[in-house]
Amino acid sequence: MNQPFISHLFESYFIALGVLIGGSIIGGLASFLTGQPLLTQISRISELIRIWAIIAAIGGTFDTVYSFERGLMDGETKDIFKQFLLILSAMGGAQTGATIIKWLTMEHI
């Protein structure tokens, strides 16, 4: 895939956002079907799957590790910077999703 880097940033942000919100809501519905409180479980699941949303958004860990290795060993610092920005973008998407879930469930009150 030969996409511009800016599109990868937007993709990683919105993939992390979608994984976190979708996973929390679907997991909360499953918890509701088993008799547990819906909004509490949605909030708890959003905290638990945050790291998995980030990993899903950056496309797995091996590509990132390979890019870091190539950047360090071959002196391609541009790749390290790009991977850092992708991880930062994914973390922003996961944080936005967690904030939206907190607003919707009002579990922080």
C-alpha positions in Angstrom: 0.0 0.0 0.0 1.5 3.3 -1.1 -0.7 5.8 0.7 0.3 9.2 1.9 1.4 9.3 5.5 -1.3 11.8 6.6 -4.0 9.2 5.6 -2.3 6.6 7.8 -2.5 9.1 10.7 -6.2 9.6 10.2 -6.7 5.8 9.7 -4.9 4.9 12.9 -6.9 7.6 14.9 -10.3 6.5 13.7 -9.5 2.7 13.8 -8.6 3.1 17.5 -11.7 5.2 18.1 -14.0 2.7 16.4 -12.4 -0.4 18.1 -12.8 1.2 21.5 -16.4 2.5 21.1 -17.6 -0.6 19.2 -15.9 -3.1 21.4 -17.2 -1.4 24.5 -20.8 -1.2 23.4 -20.9 -4.8 22.0 -19.2 -6.1 25.1 -21.6 -4.1 27.3 -24.6 -5.6 25.5 -23.1 -9.1 26.1 -22.7 -8.3 29.8 -26.3 -7.0 29.9 -27.5 -10.3 28.5 -25.8 -12.1 31.3 -27.4 -9.9 33.9 -24.7 -7.4 34.7 -25.2 -3.6 34.8 -24.9 -2.3 31.2 -23.4 1.2 31.6 -20.9 0.1 34.3 -19.7 -2.8 32.1 -19.4 -0.5 29.1 -17.2 1.8 31.1 -15.1 -1.0 32.5 -14.6 -2.7 29.1 -13.5 0.6 27.6 -10.7 0.8 30.1 -9.7 -2.8 29.5 -9.5 -2.7 25.7 -7.7 0.6 25.3 -4.3 -1.0 24.6 -5.9 -3.5 22.1 -7.5 -0.6 20.2 -4.0 1.0 19.9 -2.5 -2.2 18.7 -5.3 -2.8 16.2 -4.9 0.7 14.9 -1.1 0.5 14.2 -1.5 -2.8 12.5 0.1 -5.1 15.0 3.3 -4.9 16.9 5.7 -6.6 14.5 5.6 -4.0 11.8 6.2 -1.3 14.4 9.1 -3.1 16.0 10.6 -3.8 12.5 10.3 -0.1 11.6 12.0 0.9 14.9 14.8 -1.6 14.3 15.3 -0.3 10.7 15.4 3.2 12.0 17.9 2.5 14.7 20.2 0.1 12.8 20.1 1.6 9.4 20.0 5.2 10.5 16.5 6.0 9.1 15.3 8.3 11.7 12.3 9.3 9.5 10.8 5.9 10.0 11.1 6.1 13.8 9.4 9.5 13.8 6.6 8.2 11.5 6.0 5.2 13.8 6.0 7.5 16.8 3.4 9.7 15.2 1.2 6.7 14.2 1.3 5.4 17.8 0.5 8.9 19.1 -2.4 9.2 16.7 -3.8 5.8 17.8 -3.4 6.7 21.4 -5.4 9.9 20.7 -8.1 7.9 19.1 -8.3 5.5 22.0 -8.4 8.4 24.5 -11.1 10.1 22.5 -13.2 6.9 22.5 -12.7 6.4 26.3 -13.7 10.0 26.9 -16.9 9.6 24.8 -17.7 6.4 26.6 -17.3 8.2 30.0 -19.5 11.0 28.8 -22.2 8.6 27.6 -22.2 6.3 30.7 -21.5 9.1 33.3 -19.6 6.6 35.4 -17.1 9.2 36.4 -19.7 11.1 38.4 
